[in-house]
Amino acid sequence: MRQLKDLFKKYTGKDCISCEEIPSSGSNRRYFRLKAKGVSIIGAKGTSKEENMAFIELAKHFKSIGLNVPQLYSFSKDKMYYIQEDLGDNTLFEVLKSGREKGSYNLD
């Protein structure tokens, strides 16, 4: 995970003191929570440059139109690694599951 830790250091100016893998869903990307004192960022390692680029471009577009998606901070030159805003542990799947169970998708 040297590449993710390097991106973290370059973006935050701090050394990463914790790197914990978190559950992935819907793709072959692996996700990691990278931390330093007062900072938590999500790092991703992909297996396909094309898939990563599609994800990055969609995330930029969604953010630009005001959707609550993580802000992309930086990505590696080979586009196989990137870091993004950490929005916490609540996943889209969990939000949708709750809506199905309640019969309502109100996110308030």
C-alpha positions, -999 to +999 in steps of 0.1 A: +000+000+000+030+022-005+013+041-033-017+050-011+005+060+018+025+082-006-007+099-019-018+104+017+015+121+026+015+142-005-020+154+001-020+159+039+016+165+046+014+138+073+027+103+076-001+076+075-001+059+109-029+035+103-041+017+072-071-006+076-089-025+048-126-018+047-153-038+029-157-033-008-189-037-028-198-036-064-163-037-079-129-052-078-115-021-061-101-026-026-107+002-001-086+013+029-091+038+057-058+058+060-053+078+092-030+103+108-037+124+138-069+143+130-071+130+094-090+101+079-090+095+041-102+066+020-077+050-003-086+028-032-066+003-052-081-008-085-074-036-109-085-018-141-072+016-152-103+021-174-127+012-145-109+036-122-110+064-147-147+059-153-153+060-115-131+091-111-149+109-139-184+099-126-175+110-091-162+144-103-194+149-123-217+139-094-198+162-071-201+191-096-239+188-097-242+187-059-246+150-051-233+138-017-204+118-030-168+117-017-145+144-030-116+129-049-083+143-036-056+127-057-047+097-078-015+080-089+001+086-123-009+051-134-045+057-123-045+025-103-047+042-069-066+072-056-076+089-023-109+104-015-130+120+013-140+097+041-178+100+046-179+074+073-191+038+075-226+041+062-227+025+027-252+032-001-263-005+002-272+001+039-291+032+031-311+015+004-317-016+026-332+007+053-354+024+027-367-010+015-375-021+050-393+011+059-409+015+025-395+051+023-362+064+010-363+097+029-326+104+039-334+131+065 
